[in-house]
């Protein structure tokens, strides 16, 4: 067993000394280009984002309630799109600080204003979106139609009094 380990160590040192790079010694280059997965869940009032790495470990979570307060000039109702946009900007900054540059984004069922705002905010930050998955379900053949009620036909005419 020790002979095999010595052969492996000699092989590694010979590759490093010859000028060729091997994957184990090149850890710094891999950390510059991290890939992540973002799951976006949206409710009527809130948007949730979860950042996971490729080994399916949760790295960062955030919701639209944590975004900084924006200046509301005309006293309009705070809508989900602007909160999603601000969350996308904030989440993109945090992900870039952690070293992530490429993302696969999984949206929940359907796309609404909140999810659209998050995706737009992320793309404005300059991150690369490799894959965008909509989780909308659609039927392969649809549901079984309801049974149509058959009306009774009268065979005898009505008698008038």
Secondary structure, 3 states (H helix, E strand, C coil): CHHHHHHHHHHHHHHHHHCCCCCCCCHHHHHHCEEEEEEEEECCCCEEEEEEECCCCEEEEEEHHHCCCCCCCCCCCCCHHHHHHHHHHHHHHHHHHHCEEEEEEEECCCCCHHHHHHHHHHHHCCCEEEEEECCCCCCCCCCCCCCCCCCCCCCCCCCCC
